[in-house]
Amino acid sequence: MNAKRVKRNAVIGILFFLPVTFLLFLYPAKHNYNTLDVLSADVRDLNGFTSDSEASILLEDHLTVIGFFGMHPLEKHTTGSNLKELVYDKFKGFKKFQVVIVLAEGTEAEGLALKKELMKYEELKYWHFVYGSPNAIKAIHKGLNVPDALDADLATDNVYIVDKELNLRGRLDDRSDNELAHDIPAYSKYAYNAIKVADLKNKMSEDVRILFTEYRQKRKGNFDSTSRRANDLNGTDE
């Protein structure tokens, strides 16, 4: 009888302490995550652009995935579909999250047609098309301060992450473990190719999640800017 009681108490103890031990292992790590690097600051906002929404669409105070579909938005159907399924559908409804697609003035009908194709099963409440002149579109893209360029139709398959403070976010060091092992020089990740499913699924989705974690930690008062990967690379603290 005593042996059975001891065995029962041991099982109960294990069942009780195992999850507690697991949480204790997690606790020290939750404040030590690497946040998403700031690659450039002072991104231009969308002042002067019209939109498919009654409200003004701006980047400031939003976590934005921004893309450029230019003068022929229907030709970017695959880009839009991948972005919707792999990023938008995952984060829609999160506070202040939005996808903004920049189009050329005069493409409103084609933009509406593309949006109807993308919203066959649901309303795209947090997805916006904005329209501007060629010069305005070039200025917004230039303001991202990225090394790529728009094509002749003012479009690109790359999409970008802009935070609430109008900073371009990404990775200062995007090397894989294999590249690190072979001492490949560090290179940055400033854009995500929406044609490549793996780029959206494995990298952009993870980076947007990291940025939401950063904002959540800020609200809780647990955010420590010294944990940024930028500081890890530079070996200095802010």
C-alpha positions as CSV (number, residue, x, y, z in Angstrom):
1,M,0.0,0.0,0.0
2,N,2.8,2.4,0.9
3,A,4.6,1.6,-2.3
4,K,1.5,2.4,-4.3
5,R,1.0,5.7,-2.4
6,V,4.6,6.7,-3.0
7,K,4.3,5.9,-6.7
8,R,1.0,7.8,-7.0
9,N,2.5,10.8,-5.2
10,A,5.6,10.7,-7.5
11,V,3.4,10.7,-10.6
12,I,1.4,13.7,-9.2
13,G,4.5,15.5,-8.4
14,I,5.9,15.0,-11.9
15,L,2.7,16.1,-13.5
16,F,2.7,19.3,-11.4
17,F,6.3,20.3,-11.6
18,L,7.0,19.4,-15.2
19,P,5.0,22.3,-16.8
20,V,6.3,24.7,-14.1
21,T,9.9,23.7,-14.9
22,F,9.1,24.2,-18.6
23,L,7.8,27.7,-18.0
24,L,10.9,28.5,-15.9
25,F,13.1,27.6,-18.8
26,L,11.1,29.8,-21.1
27,Y,10.9,32.8,-18.8
28,P,14.5,34.0,-19.0
29,A,14.4,33.7,-22.8
30,K,11.3,35.8,-23.4
31,H,13.1,39.1,-22.8
32,N,16.2,38.2,-24.9
33,Y,14.7,37.8,-28.4
34,N,16.4,39.7,-31.2
35,T,14.2,42.5,-32.6
36,L,13.9,43.4,-36.2
37,D,16.6,45.7,-37.4
38,V,16.0,49.3,-38.5
39,L,17.5,49.6,-42.0
40,S,16.5,53.1,-42.8
41,A,14.6,55.9,-41.0
42,D,12.2,58.7,-42.1
43,V,10.3,56.8,-44.7
44,R,8.0,59.1,-46.7
45,D,4.4,58.8,-45.8
46,L,1.5,58.6,-48.3
47,N,0.3,62.3,-48.1
48,G,-1.4,63.3,-51.3
49,F,-2.3,59.8,-52.4
50,T,-5.9,58.8,-53.0
51,S,-7.2,55.4,-52.0
52,D,-10.0,52.9,-52.2
53,S,-11.0,53.7,-48.7
54,E,-13.1,56.6,-47.3
55,A,-10.4,57.1,-44.6
56,S,-7.0,58.5,-45.4
57,I,-4.4,55.7,-45.7
58,L,-1.1,56.5,-44.0
59,L,1.9,54.6,-42.9
60,E,2.6,56.3,-39.7
61,D,1.2,54.6,-36.6
62,H,0.7,51.4,-38.5
63,L,2.7,48.2,-39.1
64,T,2.6,48.2,-42.9
65,V,3.6,45.7,-45.6
66,I,4.0,48.0,-48.6
67,G,4.2,46.9,-52.3
68,F,4.3,48.6,-55.7
69,F,2.1,47.2,-58.5
70,G,2.4,50.3,-60.7
71,M,0.6,50.8,-64.0
72,H,-0.6,47.2,-64.6
73,P,-1.8,45.8,-61.3
74,L,-3.6,42.8,-62.8
75,E,-0.2,41.6,-64.0
76,K,0.8,41.3,-60.4
77,H,-2.0,38.8,-59.6
78,T,0.5,36.1,-58.4
79,T,2.4,38.6,-56.3
80,G,-0.8,39.7,-54.7
81,S,-2.2,36.2,-54.1
82,N,1.0,35.1,-52.5
83,L,1.1,38.1,-50.2
84,K,-2.5,37.7,-49.2
85,E,-2.3,34.0,-48.5
86,L,1.1,33.9,-46.7
87,V,1.2,37.2,-44.9
88,Y,-2.1,39.1,-44.9
89,D,-4.3,36.1,-43.9
90,K,-1.9,35.4,-41.0
91,F,-1.9,38.9,-39.5
92,K,-5.2,40.4,-40.5
93,G,-7.0,41.8,-37.6
94,F,-3.9,42.5,-35.5
95,K,-4.0,46.0,-34.2
96,K,-2.6,48.6,-36.7
97,F,-1.6,46.0,-39.2
98,Q,-2.2,46.8,-42.9
99,V,-1.1,45.9,-46.4
100,V,-0.8,48.9,-48.7
101,I,-0.3,48.5,-52.5
102,V,0.8,51.6,-54.4
103,L,-0.7,52.0,-57.9
104,A,-0.5,54.6,-60.6
105,E,-3.3,57.1,-61.1
106,G,-5.7,56.0,-63.8
107,T,-5.5,52.3,-62.8
108,E,-8.4,52.5,-60.4
109,A,-10.6,50.2,-62.4
110,E,-7.9,47.6,-62.8
111,G,-7.0,47.9,-59.1
112,L,-10.7,47.3,-58.2
113,A,-10.7,44.2,-60.5
114,L,-7.6,42.8,-58.8
115,K,-9.0,43.4,-55.3
116,K,-12.2,41.6,-56.3
117,E,-10.1,38.6,-57.4
118,L,-8.2,38.6,-54.1
119,M,-11.4,38.9,-52.0
120,K,-13.4,36.1,-53.5
121,Y,-14.1,34.7,-50.0
122,E,-13.8,37.6,-47.7
123,E,-13.5,41.4,-47.5
124,L,-10.0,42.7,-47.5
125,K,-10.6,45.1,-44.6
126,Y,-6.9,45.7,-43.9
127,W,-5.7,45.7,-47.5
128,H,-5.6,49.1,-49.3
129,F,-4.8,50.3,-52.8
130,V,-3.4,53.9,-53.0
131,Y,-3.0,55.9,-56.2
132,G,-0.5,58.5,-57.0
133,S,1.4,60.2,-59.9
134,P,4.6,58.6,-61.3
135,N,6.7,61.2,-59.5
136,A,4.9,60.6,-56.2
137,I,5.3,56.8,-56.5
138,K,9.0,57.1,-57.3
139,A,9.4,59.4,-54.2
140,I,7.8,56.9,-51.9
141,H,10.0,54.1,-53.2
142,K,13.1,56.3,-53.1
143,G,12.3,57.2,-49.5
144,L,12.7,53.6,-48.5
145,N,16.4,54.0,-49.2
146,V,16.7,50.5,-50.7
147,P,19.2,49.4,-53.4
148,D,16.5,47.9,-55.8
149,A,14.5,49.9,-58.3
150,L,11.0,50.1,-59.7
151,D,10.7,48.9,-63.3
152,A,9.4,50.9,-66.2
153,D,5.8,50.3,-65.1
154,L,6.6,51.6,-61.6
155,A,6.3,48.1,-60.2
156,T,8.3,45.5,-58.4
157,D,7.7,42.0,-56.9
158,N,9.5,43.1,-53.8
159,V,7.5,44.1,-50.7
160,Y,8.8,45.9,-47.6
161,I,8.0,46.3,-43.9
162,V,7.5,49.8,-42.5
163,D,7.0,50.2,-38.8
164,K,4.8,52.7,-36.9
165,E,7.6,55.2,-36.6
166,L,8.2,55.2,-40.4
167,N,11.3,53.0,-40.3
168,L,12.1,50.4,-42.8
169,R,12.6,47.1,-41.0
170,G,14.5,44.0,-42.0
171,R,17.6,42.1,-41.3
172,L,21.2,43.5,-41.2
173,D,22.5,39.9,-41.3
174,D,20.5,37.5,-43.4
175,R,23.1,34.7,-43.6
176,S,22.0,31.1,-43.1
177,D,23.7,28.8,-40.6
178,N,25.6,27.3,-43.5
179,E,26.8,30.7,-44.7
180,L,27.8,31.6,-41.2
181,A,29.8,28.4,-40.9
182,H,31.6,29.2,-44.1
183,D,32.3,32.8,-43.1
184,I,30.3,34.3,-45.9
185,P,30.3,38.2,-45.5
186,A,27.2,39.6,-43.9
187,Y,24.4,40.9,-46.2
188,S,21.1,42.6,-45.3
189,K,17.5,41.7,-46.0
190,Y,15.7,44.9,-46.9
191,A,12.9,43.4,-49.1
192,Y,10.9,40.2,-49.6
193,N,10.2,38.7,-53.0
194,A,6.5,38.0,-53.1
195,I,6.9,35.7,-56.1
196,K,9.0,33.4,-53.9
197,V,6.7,31.5,-51.5
198,A,9.6,30.6,-49.2
199,D,10.6,34.2,-48.8
200,L,7.2,35.2,-47.6
201,K,6.5,32.1,-45.6
202,N,9.8,31.6,-43.9
203,K,11.2,35.1,-43.6
204,M,8.6,37.9,-43.9
205,S,6.0,36.1,-41.8
206,E,8.6,35.5,-39.1
207,D,9.9,39.1,-39.3
208,V,6.4,40.6,-39.0
209,R,5.8,38.3,-36.0
210,I,9.0,39.6,-34.4
211,L,7.9,43.2,-34.9
212,F,4.6,42.5,-33.3
213,T,6.4,40.9,-30.3
214,E,8.6,44.1,-30.0
215,Y,5.5,46.3,-29.8
216,R,3.9,44.0,-27.3
217,Q,7.0,44.1,-25.1
218,K,7.0,47.9,-25.4
219,R,3.5,48.1,-24.1
220,K,4.4,45.8,-21.2
221,G,7.5,47.9,-20.4
222,N,9.8,45.0,-21.1
223,F,11.4,46.2,-24.3
224,D,15.2,46.5,-24.3
225,S,16.7,48.2,-27.4
226,T,20.1,46.8,-26.6
227,S,18.9,43.4,-27.7
228,R,18.7,44.6,-31.3
229,R,20.6,42.5,-33.9
230,A,22.2,45.8,-35.1
231,N,24.0,46.1,-31.7
232,D,24.9,42.4,-31.8
233,L,26.7,43.0,-35.1
234,N,28.3,46.3,-34.0
235,G,29.3,45.1,-30.6
236,T,27.9,48.3,-29.0
237,D,24.9,49.3,-26.9
238,E,22.6,52.2,-27.7
